[in-house]
Amino acid sequence: MGYRTHVCFRATRQCPQMAQRITIKLDMTFLDRIEVGDLIVARPRILRQSRSLSFGEVELFAADRLCASATGIFRLLDADMRQ
């Protein structure tokens, strides 16, 4: 699940002043198998974002087949909250 979490994290970087993120919830749905050597294409989307939370989803495709999807809620930390 590391790749899917990474893709969701990268999508939340649309807000540069909120570089630190904490995963609150991550739900995965596996729809098809991925073979060793398959090229995986991730399509992330931010569904909604506030000052402190980001709601996103990512779909993973292998050979144009939807193989997995994930939804996540991430807490965005500003510079004051990191200390």
N, CA, C and O of each residue as an XYZ file, in Angstrom:
332
protein
N       0.815     -1.195      0.000
C       0.000      0.000      0.000
C       0.857      1.257      0.000
O       0.321      2.363     -0.074
N       2.140      1.117      0.079
C       3.008      2.284      0.124
C       2.897      3.161     -1.104
O       2.914      4.386     -0.988
N       2.784      2.564     -2.274
C       2.695      3.334     -3.515
C       1.416      4.161     -3.544
O       1.441      5.329     -3.933
N       0.304      3.568     -3.138
C      -0.974      4.284     -3.157
C      -0.959      5.439     -2.167
O      -1.452      6.524     -2.475
N      -0.396      5.218     -0.978
C      -0.289      6.287      0.009
C       0.589      7.404     -0.529
O       0.265      8.582     -0.372
N       1.696      7.042     -1.161
C       2.603      8.033     -1.732
C       1.889      8.872     -2.787
O       2.050     10.092     -2.813
N       1.116      8.249     -3.641
C       0.393      8.986     -4.690
C      -0.612      9.952     -4.068
O      -0.727     11.095     -4.510
N      -1.332      9.506     -3.057
C      -2.283     10.399     -2.380
C      -1.555     11.564     -1.718
O      -2.004     12.708     -1.794
N      -0.426     11.270     -1.066
C       0.359     12.332     -0.445
C       0.817     13.347     -1.483
O       0.722     14.553     -1.258
N       1.314     12.865     -2.616
C       1.804     13.769     -3.661
C       0.685     14.654     -4.185
O       0.911     15.824     -4.492
N      -0.509     14.111     -4.289
C      -1.640     14.903     -4.776
C      -1.974     16.035     -3.812
O      -2.399     17.104     -4.249
N      -1.790     15.822     -2.507
C      -2.099     16.870     -1.538
C      -1.051     17.974     -1.539
O      -1.239     18.986     -0.863
N       0.020     17.821     -2.255
C       1.070     18.846     -2.306
C       0.666     20.037     -3.143
O       1.480     20.936     -3.357
N      -0.563     20.074     -3.624
C      -1.060     21.242     -4.346
C      -1.053     22.469     -3.448
O      -1.104     23.597     -3.937
N      -0.991     22.262     -2.163
C      -0.977     23.339     -1.180
C       0.430     23.395     -0.589
O       0.683     22.757      0.433
N       1.369     24.154     -1.212
C       2.785     24.083     -0.847
C       3.091     24.474      0.594
O       4.045     23.951      1.170
N       2.316     25.373      1.197
C       2.614     25.751      2.571
C       2.265     24.650      3.561
O       2.627     24.744      4.734
N       1.572     23.614      3.117
C       1.189     22.493      3.968
C       1.977     21.249      3.562
O       1.393     20.265      3.109
N       3.281     21.289      3.719
C       4.117     20.207      3.215
C       3.990     18.919      4.040
O       4.185     17.829      3.503
N       3.670     19.026      5.323
C       3.567     17.845      6.173
C       2.128     17.352      6.195
O       1.190     18.141      6.304
N       1.964     16.024      6.091
C       0.639     15.429      6.099
C       0.635     14.194      6.990
O       1.642     13.494      7.103
N      -0.496     13.936      7.615
C      -0.686     12.746      8.430
C      -1.887     12.002      7.862
O      -2.931     12.607      7.619
N      -1.751     10.706      7.650
C      -2.871      9.903      7.171
C      -3.828      9.647      8.324
O      -3.441      9.082      9.347
N      -5.074     10.062      8.156
C      -6.102      9.798      9.155
C      -6.810      8.490      8.823
O      -7.042      7.658      9.700
N      -7.150      8.317      7.549
C      -7.870      7.117      7.128
C      -7.483      6.795      5.692
O      -7.380      7.694      4.858
N      -7.270      5.517      5.402
C      -6.969      5.077      4.045
C      -7.717      3.767      3.794
O      -7.453      2.761      4.453
N      -8.642      3.783      2.849
C      -9.418      2.593      2.493
C      -8.998      2.107      1.115
O      -8.915      2.887      0.167
N      -8.732      0.798      1.015
C      -8.302      0.200     -0.249
C      -9.341     -0.780     -0.751
O      -9.977     -1.492      0.026
N      -9.500     -0.805     -2.060
C     -10.328     -1.806     -2.712
C      -9.495     -2.413     -3.833
O      -9.069     -1.706     -4.747
N      -9.264     -3.717     -3.765
C      -8.506     -4.423     -4.792
C      -9.496     -5.056     -5.759
O     -10.363     -5.827     -5.347
N      -9.370     -4.731     -7.046
C     -10.341     -5.158     -8.046
C      -9.813     -6.213     -9.008
O     -10.587     -7.019     -9.524
N      -8.511     -6.218     -9.254
C      -7.902     -7.159    -10.198
C      -6.451     -7.344     -9.791
O      -5.898     -6.517     -9.065
N      -5.843     -8.401    -10.244
C      -4.451     -8.651     -9.879
C      -3.512     -7.847    -10.789
O      -3.852     -7.481    -11.914
N      -2.340     -7.595    -10.257
C      -1.278     -6.929    -11.002
C      -0.135     -7.924    -11.104
O       0.337     -8.441    -10.091
N       0.305     -8.188    -12.312
C       1.392     -9.143    -12.547
C       2.746     -8.456    -12.361
O       2.870     -7.250    -12.573
N       3.735     -9.212    -11.974
C       5.100     -8.694    -11.876
C       5.516     -8.193    -13.251
O       5.376     -8.904    -14.246
N       6.022     -6.983    -13.304
C       6.454     -6.396    -14.563
C       5.412     -5.500    -15.220
O       5.732     -4.785    -16.170
N       4.169     -5.523    -14.735
C       3.127     -4.634    -15.278
C       3.469     -3.179    -14.970
O       3.956     -2.863    -13.885
N       3.214     -2.314    -15.918
C       3.349     -0.880    -15.708
C       2.100     -0.405    -14.979
O       0.983     -0.626    -15.446
N       2.286      0.245    -13.841
C       1.167      0.724    -13.042
C       1.030      2.230    -13.249
O       1.994      2.981    -13.098
N      -0.164      2.651    -13.590
C      -0.459      4.074    -13.773
C      -1.425      4.489    -12.676
O      -2.485      3.885    -12.511
N      -1.058      5.518    -11.930
C      -1.905      6.018    -10.850
C      -2.564      7.320    -11.293
O      -1.925      8.186    -11.891
N      -3.859      7.442    -10.987
C      -4.607      8.669    -11.304
C      -5.206      9.215    -10.010
O      -6.296      8.809     -9.606
N      -4.485     10.146     -9.355
C      -4.985     10.712     -8.101
C      -5.930     11.886     -8.346
O      -5.841     12.570     -9.365
N      -6.827     12.103     -7.402
C      -7.731     13.256     -7.445
C      -7.951     13.763     -6.028
O      -8.142     12.981     -5.098
N      -7.921     15.067     -5.879
C      -8.316     15.686     -4.620
C      -9.819     15.928     -4.719
O     -10.273     16.663     -5.596
N     -10.582     15.323     -3.839
C     -12.033     15.474     -3.866
C     -12.476     16.756     -3.172
O     -13.395     17.444     -3.617
N     -11.795     17.055     -2.068
C     -12.109     18.267     -1.317
C     -10.918     18.583     -0.431
O     -10.244     17.684      0.072
N     -10.666     19.880     -0.247
C      -9.550     20.256      0.608
C      -9.904     21.514      1.383
O     -10.372     22.502      0.818
N      -9.671     21.456      2.686
C      -9.851     22.621      3.537
C      -8.476     23.063      4.026
O      -7.453     22.580      3.541
N      -8.454     23.977      4.982
C      -7.160     24.423      5.490
C      -6.426     23.320      6.235
O      -5.196     23.308      6.265
N      -7.160     22.396      6.835
C      -6.491     21.390      7.664
C      -6.711     19.944      7.215
O      -6.022     19.048      7.703
N      -7.652     19.692      6.300
C      -7.927     18.332      5.850
C      -7.952     18.258      4.333
O      -8.318     19.213      3.648
N      -7.554     17.102      3.831
C      -7.617     16.837      2.396
C      -8.262     15.470      2.201
O      -7.886     14.496      2.853
N      -9.236     15.408      1.297
C      -9.934     14.174      0.971
C      -9.565     13.821     -0.462
O      -9.789     14.614     -1.375
N      -9.007     12.646     -0.661
C      -8.555     12.292     -1.998
C      -8.842     10.846     -2.346
O      -9.224     10.037     -1.500
N      -8.647     10.549     -3.618
C      -8.772      9.174     -4.090
C      -7.710      8.930     -5.147
O      -7.214      9.864     -5.777
N      -7.376      7.681     -5.328
C      -6.427      7.300     -6.371
C      -6.910      5.991     -6.987
O      -7.373      5.089     -6.288
N      -6.791      5.909     -8.305
C      -7.105      4.682     -9.032
C      -5.816      4.165     -9.658
O      -5.038      4.938    -10.218
N      -5.592      2.854     -9.562
C      -4.402      2.233    -10.139
C      -4.808      1.370    -11.320
O      -5.697      0.524    -11.221
N      -4.137      1.603    -12.436
C      -4.421      0.874    -13.669
C      -3.184      0.100    -14.097
O      -2.059      0.582    -13.956
N      -3.397     -1.096    -14.617
C      -2.342     -1.901    -15.235
C      -2.908     -2.387    -16.562
O      -3.929     -3.074    -16.590
N      -2.250     -2.034    -17.660
C      -2.709     -2.402    -19.000
C      -4.162     -1.967    -19.223
O      -4.982     -2.739    -19.719
N      -4.462     -0.728    -18.852
C      -5.804     -0.135    -19.013
C      -6.891     -0.843    -18.216
O      -8.076     -0.640    -18.479
N      -6.509     -1.670    -17.247
C      -7.477     -2.320    -16.361
C      -7.416     -1.636    -15.003
O      -6.332     -1.422    -14.461
N      -8.569     -1.294    -14.456
C      -8.618     -0.750    -13.108
C      -8.340     -1.892    -12.138
O      -9.122     -2.838    -12.047
N      -7.223     -1.806    -11.411
C      -6.801     -2.900    -10.537
C      -7.031     -2.610     -9.058
O      -7.217     -3.533     -8.265
N      -7.018     -1.337     -8.686
C      -7.213     -0.985     -7.286
C      -7.643      0.472     -7.193
O      -7.350      1.288     -8.068
N      -8.334      0.770     -6.123
C      -8.687      2.161     -5.852
C      -8.555      2.391     -4.353
O      -8.688      1.463     -3.555
N      -8.296      3.626     -3.987
C      -8.147      3.977     -2.582
C      -8.740      5.357     -2.353
O      -8.695      6.223     -3.227
N      -9.292      5.546     -1.172
C      -9.724      6.864     -0.738
C      -9.018      7.159      0.568
O      -8.778      6.257      1.371
N      -8.690      8.405      0.777
C      -7.957      8.763      1.979
C      -8.349     10.114      2.523
O      -8.809     10.995      1.798
N      -8.154     10.255      3.825
C      -8.319     11.537      4.504
C      -6.975     11.851      5.134
O      -6.399     11.021      5.838
N      -6.479     13.049      4.880
C      -5.160     13.449      5.349
C      -5.266     14.751      6.130
O      -5.967     15.678      5.725
N      -4.566     14.808      7.244
C      -4.478     16.019      8.053
C      -3.301     16.805      7.527
O      -2.198     16.269      7.420
N      -3.515     18.071      7.194
C      -2.460     18.944      6.691
C      -1.906     19.759      7.849
O      -2.661     20.381      8.597
N      -0.595     19.753      7.994
C       0.054     20.472      9.081
C       0.764     21.699      8.538
O       1.551     21.598      7.597
N       0.495     22.838      9.115
C       1.240     24.040      8.716
C       2.488     24.140      9.583
O       2.703     23.304     10.460
N       3.307     25.153      9.344
C       4.598     25.284     10.030
C       4.416     25.392     11.535
O       5.237     24.855     12.279
N       3.377     26.065     12.016
C       3.159     26.232     13.451
C       2.841     24.910     14.130
O       3.215     24.712     15.286
N       2.166     24.010     13.447
C       1.737     22.744     14.049
C       2.850     21.708     14.059
O       2.739     20.718     14.782
N       3.906     21.889     13.297
C       4.984     20.900     13.191
C       5.911     20.931     14.387
O       6.642     19.964     14.603
N       5.916     21.990     15.173
C       6.855     22.105     16.273
C       6.375     21.420     17.509
O       7.065     21.431     18.529
